[in-house]
């Protein structure tokens, strides 16, 4: 199986135009002649944050690591000088057949992170990779190239995950996900949470002690964000999931600040000040994700939206619904709101919207996937006579939501599947222009995947959402436990398996498949398996 990434968003030409040739050189694999490097001798293991791969193409993928022997210390245990890091890619886990190798630079300007774009490999197969710095060697990760462009692919099996608040529980779901051995992982965002460390959380059921605690206060500076990513990435279960498969990552709000929109934060901060925080957050995100050089941040801007294809079977449209959106209506509150249909509202911005519609229209894939952050269903969250929606979701942005769904319908884009996170619950539903008055044939389907930990242990379904489901005919399934999803896809059928854990506040949580829902190619209606 192969993923072909859209080079529109990731091209070397774009990077040259935006950051100049010097940045490209700094990110390239070869070392500059005569460049002086710090001697790689470590008092502690430098690969504390693990390894990762991502954004596979038919001929390669990105491999990532970051040197941080002492992640919470000033300077994280590294000299403020570039360090050589050797890398290897092999055709077997034992590295008997090394097919590519080289040396990269871990620069202090990027927190000694390494992003190697490996190319020249065979399409549609597994590879293994590792790094060496001095006498220290990283763990081994498994990557996978995408199938050849346009190749017939009879099966793909991939995972969807996100929303992994460190304090809310253990990452047992990631250990289980790794054991599922997916072809790839789509991470929909909220990789970290920005809040201060808290021993106690106050929820609807009263105070409870967190199972673990964030280091430090709320994060604002680049060093703050680096320490927070390090704390999350030091978790062995998360490292196992990264080492198990390549990831496609997008961000949502908590990688910067809760429910931010463009240059607006939730506290009314002067945009000039908030943009300083955005700049730190964008750099830290790039430093810690297996992203290509085309996503290298420029000030506050970072290229998140991009496209990938898995042969002719799947085309993934990875969105960014934070950088370009307008402010949420009605103060970002779930209240009766009269401004949901503002004509000037934007969720993606005009450029990204045109890119998405153009790609969907031109697609030759069987399944057209919109992989993004916030719910697209327009759920009425008040089962009574009033209409109340989540104003941070697409339901709070009726104009761009309706425009996108009409384009999909009118251009007859087939087999559109929307993959979403954010809600800390599992949902499955059929997308309609007006979910309260559904037409006979839905426009698309949406699978919302629950959180890895955010929200704590959860229950099968809350009484509140049982009522909401009964009042929303487009909503076919809801569950309020933690877990992830597995999408099992063939040319004729898409099956989503909703995985749930009975607990995340202890490490021995048991995983089960709560529900399997399917759609047949050509028929956008959900059915139980």
HELIX and SHEET records of a PDB file:
HELIX    1   1 UNK A   12  UNK A   19  1                                   8    
HELIX    2   2 UNK A   21  UNK A   27  1                                   7    
HELIX    3   3 UNK A   74  UNK A   77  5                                   4    
HELIX    4   4 UNK A  108  UNK A  110  5                                   3    
HELIX    5   5 UNK A  166  UNK A  168  5                                   3    
HELIX    6   6 UNK A  172  UNK A  180  1                                   9    
HELIX    7   7 UNK A  222  UNK A  233  1                                  12    
HELIX    8   8 UNK A  236  UNK A  244  1                                   9    
HELIX    9   9 UNK A  271  UNK A  288  1                                  18    
HELIX   10  10 UNK A  293  UNK A  295  5                                   3    
HELIX   11  11 UNK A  329  UNK A  332  5                                   4    
HELIX   12  12 UNK A  350  UNK A  362  1                                  13    
HELIX   13  13 UNK A  394  UNK A  396  5                                   3    
HELIX   14  14 UNK A  398  UNK A  410  1                                  13    
HELIX   15  15 UNK A  435  UNK A  437  5                                   3    
HELIX   16  16 UNK A  463  UNK A  471  1                                   9    
SHEET    1   A11 UNK A   3  UNK A   5  0                                        
SHEET    2   A11 UNK A 306  UNK A 310 -1                                        
SHEET    3   A11 UNK A 314  UNK A 318 -1                                        
SHEET    4   A11 UNK A 367  UNK A 371  1                                        
SHEET    5   A11 UNK A 416  UNK A 420  1                                        
SHEET    6   A11 UNK A 444  UNK A 448  1                                        
SHEET    7   A11 UNK A 426  UNK A 431 -1                                        
SHEET    8   A11 UNK A 475  UNK A 489 -1                                        
SHEET    9   A11 UNK A 156  UNK A 161 -1                                        
SHEET   10   A11 UNK A 184  UNK A 187  1                                        
SHEET   11   A11 UNK A 246  UNK A 249  1                                        
SHEET    1   B 9 UNK A   3  UNK A   5  0                                        
SHEET    2   B 9 UNK A 306  UNK A 310 -1                                        
SHEET    3   B 9 UNK A 314  UNK A 318 -1                                        
SHEET    4   B 9 UNK A 367  UNK A 371  1                                        
SHEET    5   B 9 UNK A 416  UNK A 420  1                                        
SHEET    6   B 9 UNK A 444  UNK A 448  1                                        
SHEET    7   B 9 UNK A 426  UNK A 431 -1                                        
SHEET    8   B 9 UNK A 475  UNK A 489 -1                                        
SHEET    9   B 9 UNK A 458  UNK A 459 -1                                        
SHEET    1   C11 UNK A   3  UNK A   5  0                                        
SHEET    2   C11 UNK A 306  UNK A 310 -1                                        
SHEET    3   C11 UNK A 314  UNK A 318 -1                                        
SHEET    4   C11 UNK A 367  UNK A 371  1                                        
SHEET    5   C11 UNK A 416  UNK A 420  1                                        
SHEET    6   C11 UNK A 444  UNK A 448  1                                        
SHEET    7   C11 UNK A 426  UNK A 431 -1                                        
SHEET    8   C11 UNK A 475  UNK A 489 -1                                        
SHEET    9   C11 UNK A 493  UNK A 501 -1                                        
SHEET   10   C11 UNK A 511  UNK A 520 -1                                        
SHEET   11   C11 UNK A 523  UNK A 528 -1                                        
SHEET    1   D 3 UNK A  51  UNK A  57  0                                        
SHEET    2   D 3 UNK A  60  UNK A  66 -1                                        
SHEET    3   D 3 UNK A 113  UNK A 118 -1                                        
SHEET    1   E 4 UNK A  98  UNK A 106  0                                        
SHEET    2   E 4 UNK A  83  UNK A  90 -1                                        
SHEET    3   E 4 UNK A 126  UNK A 133 -1                                        
SHEET    4   E 4 UNK A 136  UNK A 137 -1                                        
SHEET    1   F 4 UNK A  98  UNK A 106  0                                        
SHEET    2   F 4 UNK A  83  UNK A  90 -1                                        
SHEET    3   F 4 UNK A 126  UNK A 133 -1                                        
SHEET    4   F 4 UNK A 141  UNK A 144 -1                                        
SHEET    1   G 2 UNK A 200  UNK A 203  0                                        
SHEET    2   G 2 UNK A 206  UNK A 209 -1                                        
END                                                                             
